[in-house]
Amino acid sequence: MNLKVRLALMNFLEFAVWGAYLTSMGTYLVNIGLASQIGWFYAVQGIVSIFMPAIMGIVADRWVPAQRLLGLCHLAAAVFMFAAAYYGFSAGENTQFGTLFFLYSLSVAFFMPTIALANSVAFSALTKAGMDTVKDFPPIRIFGTIGFICTMWIVDLMGFQANQNQFVTSGLLSIVLFLYTFTLPPCEVNRGKQDTSIADALGLRAFALFKKRTMAIFFIFSMFLGVCLQITNGFANPFITSFGAIEEYKHTFGVEHANILISLSQISETCCILLIPFFMKKFGIKNVMLIAMLAWVFRFGLFGTGNPGSGVWMFIISMIVYGVAFDFFNISGALFVDKTTSEDIRSSAQGLFMLMTNGLGASIGTLTAQAIVNHYTVDGVTQWQTCWFIFAGYALVIAVLFALVFRPRKEDVMV
């Protein structure tokens, strides 16, 4: 089989595992009486992302080939995901937060490092084959998003959005990927090389960049905007399906197929990746990141004003805007880090960027969002419009402050 096809299938399965539950889990938690704990299930992804990818990356560098470790992590993730599903099935509405969260967290702790490991396998294989990773990897990576979308649709159409079978789906796909890793090209380990530390892998050495005003401001705002990253993953599905309690919207497409509606966000994300080079060249890094921040304002604001009936077009626009909000920030931010840091600290700086956004920022964001949702929920009814407007207001404040404070200079291009 062609190498690119093999790597594309690996990426498809990698993100299909995640797509099985990431956008629908909130509705399942609402269904079993854990609506007030949704934030913790999403925050733990950020918490484990602070250290688990770094630890597994060092293991792959020194002792276990990346493709083998990728499979072992998926096997472990599957075991704990099946355990979470079994417990959820057995306990039903009597499901206890502590037990389900513990099993789910163990699964996530092994899954999150696989995203970086899958990238390592792809980069290693492409390099050995003499291919250009910058040119050849993006088309391969797109199949990951396609896999994510496919399982979103499967979970939706199979009626798994409100039950534990979404976990079963994820576990089964992890097992398939575990078996598939035995067919992947082998990666080398550097048993004699011991110069990579956990501090380096976590990006801690890059904290020296905080001595420069521009970089300090950039990383601080990265964390502030990272707050927005997981809010809609956790709460969009429960929000849209909550309209089912209103007779006017009970049988609308959005209420019955929230995951399919939300999948427009991932489709938009795929398309927006292609726009980044043009926007970066035309408007520059600051304006591109500012566009991303304003896109989050519209993402949340349109949720607050729309509905699954006559206002569904607002939901659709919100989904389309998500591609700009997510890609323009994450990818342009990574490019900024790449262009403004010296080679000896570049990898560490990328680790710091991920720690500030998907680690600290996303964890703080989901827990804060949960506190807001809980505050505006009375007798099981949530004032969703108020919540979405608060989120939109936060993103707007961050955008305005960023526009006023962040002033990258030419002399900061290389550190």
N, C-alpha and C positions, 0 to 999 in steps of 0.2 A: 504494500500500500504506500502511496505517496506520502513523504514525510509531513508535508503541510496538512494533508488530510488527517493523518494520525494525530497531529498536535491540535488540529481544529476540533476533533472528536473529544480529545482530552479536555479542552476548554469548555466544550459544550456540556460535558458531564459535570465538570467542576462547578459551574455556576447553576446548573440544573438542580444540584443538591441544595443550594441556597435558596433558589427561587421557589422551591416547594413549600416553604413556610414563612419566608421573610416578610412578605406583604400581607399574608392572611392570618398569621398567628394571633394578632390582636383580636380578631373576631372569635377565634377559638377560645381565647382566655376570657373574653366577655361571656361566652356561652357557658363556661364552667364556673362563673362567679369570681373570676380573678381580674376583673376590669381595672381595679385600682392598683394592680401590680404589673401592668403591661410594660411600663417603663423599665423595670428591672430586667425583664427578659431581653430587651434591646440594649440596655446599658452594659450588660455583661459581655456583649460582643466587643464593645470598645475597651472594657477593662482587660479582657484576656488578650486583646490585640496589642496592649502596651508591652507585654513580655513574651507571650507564647511564640509569635513568629520569629522573634529574635533568637530564642532558645533553640527552636527547631532548625533555624537557619544555620546555627553553629554546629548542631548535630550533623546536618547534611554536608557541611563543609569538611568536617573532620572524620566522621565515622560511618555514617549510613548514606549510600547514594541517594540523591534527591528523589529519583523516581520511585525507589523502594520506600523511602520515608513518606512520600506522598500517599502511597497505597496503605501503609500501616496506620497513618493518621486517619484516613478515611474509614478503615476497618474499625478503629476505636470509636470514631464519631458515630458510625452506624450502630454499634452495639449500645451505646448510651442513648441514642435517639430512639432505637427500638424499645429500650427500657422505659423511656419517658412516655412513648406511645402506649405501651402495655399498662403502665401505671394509670395514665389518663383514661384508658378504656375501662380498667377495672374499677377505678374510683368514681368515674362519672362526675356528677355535680358535687360529690364530696371530695374532689381532688384538693389536696393540701398544697399551698404555695411552696412550702419548704422542700418537699419531696420532689415535686415536678421541676422546680427551679434548679435543684441540685443535679438531677439527671440531665436536664437540658444544658446546664452550664458546662458539665463535663464534655458533652458532645460538641458544643461550640468551641471549647478550649482546644479540642483536637482539629476541628474544622478550620478555624480562622488561619492557622499557619499554612494550610494547603494552598491558599491563594498565591502566596509568595513562592511556595515550592513548585507549583504548576508553572509559574513564570520562569523559575530557574531551570526546570526541565526543558521548557521551550527554547529559552535562550541558549542553553548548552547544546541542544540538538541542532539548532539552526547554525550556530557558530561552527560546530564540527563539520557541518555539511557545506561550509563556505558561503552561507547566505548572509544577507544584510538584515540584522535584527530590526533596525529602524524601519526598513521598508517592508519586510516580510512578516513581522510579528502582528502589527495592527489588524490586518485582515483575518489572521488566525484568532486573535482575541475577540473579535466581533462575534464569533460563534459562541463565546461564553455568554454574551448578552442574549443571543438567540435561545440558548439552552435555558436561561433564566426565565425568559418569556414563555417558552413552551411548557415548563412545569407550572408556571402561574396559571396558564390556561387549563392544563390537565386537572390541577387541584380544583379549579373553579367548576369545570364541566362535570367532574366526577362527584361534586357535592361535598368536597373535603374541607372547604373553607372554615366551617364551624366545628370541626371535630379533629381528633388526634390522627386521623389517617394521613394528614399532610406530613406528619413526622415519619410515618411508615414509608411514604413515597420518598422522602429525603433519604432515609436509611437504605432503602433498596437501591437507589441510585449511587450511594456511597459504596455499597458492596460491588456494584457493577464497575465502578471506577477502580476500586481496589484490585479487581481481577484484571482490568484493562491495563493497569500499570506494569504488569508482567510482560507486556508486549512493547513497552516504550523503550526508546534508546537509552542505554546506560549513561549515567552521569559519573564523573570522577569525584573522588574525595581526596583531600590533601592531608593525609594523616601526619605528615611531618611539619605541617604549617600550623603554628599555634598563636598567630599574632592577631586573630580576630577575637575580641572580647565581647561579653554581653553588653558592656557599656557602649562599645562601638556600634553593635548591631541595633541597640535601642536608640541610637542617635544622640547619646548623652554627651559625647565629645563635642558635638556641634553646638552645645549650649554656650560655647565660647563666642558664637556669632551674636549673642545677645549684647555683646559689648558695642556692636555697631547699631546705631539708632535705627537705621532703615530696616535691618534684619530683625531687630527686636520687635519693631512695630508690625512687621509682616507676620512673624510667628504668633504674636499675641492675637492679631486679627484672624489668623488662621484658626486658632482655638475658638474665638468668638463665633466665627461663621460655621465652624464644625458643629456647633450646637444645633444647627438646623438639619444636619445630614440625615438623621434617623427618625425625625418627628413624623413625617408622613408615612414612612415604612411601618411605624408602630400604630398610628392612629387613623390613617386614611380609610382603611377597610372597615374598622368599627364605626367610623363616622358615616360613611356612605350607606352601610347596611342598616344603621340606626333609623334611616328614613322609612324602613319597612314598617315601623310602628304608626306611620301616618298613612291613612287610607289612600290619599291622593297619589302617593309614591310607591305604595306597597308592591305593585307588579311592574315597576319600571325596570329597564334593562340594567341600569346601574346597581339597583338594590339586589337584583337576582344574580348579577355577574360582576360584582365589584372588582374582582381580580383582573378580569379581562379589561375593564375600563382603566384600571390603574396601570395595566401593562403598556398603555400608550406612553407612559413615562419612560419606560425602558426602550421602547421603539424610538422615541425622541432622542434619548441619550445616545443611541447608536448613530443617528443621523448627525447630531450636533458635534460629534468628535471630528467629523470631516470639515466643519466650519472654523475650527480653532486656528489653523495656520493663517487663514485669510484675516480673521479678526485680530490676531496677534500682530500681523504685519501692518494692518490698517490703523488700529487704535492703540496699540501698545499694552504692556502688561497691566498697568494700573487701571485703565479703562475697561479692559476685558474682565478683570476681577470685580470691578465696580458693577459691570453689567450682570455678572453672576449674582452679586448681592441683591441688586434690584429685582432680579428674576425670582429670588426667594420671597421678596415682598409680594409679588404677583402670585406666586405659587400658593402661599398661605391665604392671601386676600381673596382670591377667586374661590377657594374652598369655602370661605366664610360667606360669600355672596351667592354661591350657586346652589343647585339642588338637582336631583336625578330626573326631574320632569322637564318643565319649560326652561330651567336654568342649567341643563346638562352641558350646554355649550361652554359654560364657564368652567365646569370640571374638565372638559376636553382641552381647553386652552391651558388650564393649570397643568395638565399632564404634559403638554407640548413644551411649556415653559420650563418644566423640570429638567429637560435635557440641557438647557442653557445654564440653569442654576447649578447643576451638579458638575457637568463637564468643564464649563468655563472656569470654575474655581479649582477643582481638583487637578486638572491637567495643566492649566496655565500656571497654577501655583507650583507644581512640580517642575515645570520648565523654568520658572523664575529661580527656584532653588538651584537648578542645574547651571544656570547662566551666571549666578552671583556667588558661587562658591568655588574654591580651588579644588583641584582633583583629589588631593589627599584627604579632604573632609567631605567630599560630595555625597558619598553613600551614607555617611553618618547624618548629614544634613537632611537627606531624604527621609531617613528614619525619624528624625525629629519632626519633620513636617507631618508624617503619618501619625506620630504620637500625639501631636497637638490637635489634629483634625479628627481622625477616626478613633483615637484613643480618648484623650481627655475631653475634647469638645463634644463628641458624639455621646459620651457617657453622661456628662453634665447636662447636655441638652435633653436627652430622653427622660432623665429623672426629674428635671425641672418641668418639662412638658407634662409629665404624669402628675406632678403636684398641682399644676394649674388645672388640668382636667378634673382631678379629684375635687379641687376647691369649687369648681363650677358644676359639679354633679350633685343633684339633690334627689333623693328617692329614686335613684337609678336613671334619672334623666339628666343628660349633659347639655349645657348651654354651649354647643359647639361653635356657634358663630362668634361668641365672645372669645373663646379660646383661639380660634384661627386669627382673629384680629389682633390679639395680643402677640401671637407669633409673628405676624406680619409687621406689627409695630416694632418689635425687637429687631427684625432684619433691616427695617428702614433706618433705625437709629445707628446700627452698625455700619450701614452703607454711607450715611452722612458723615459719621466720624472718620471712616476710612478715607473718604474723599478729601477731608480736611487735613488729616494727619499724615497719611502715607505719601511721601514724596521721594520716590527712588531717584538717585542721582547717577550720572554716568560713571563716576569714580567708584560706585558701589558694585559695578558689573562684575568685577572679580575681587574676591576676598583673599 
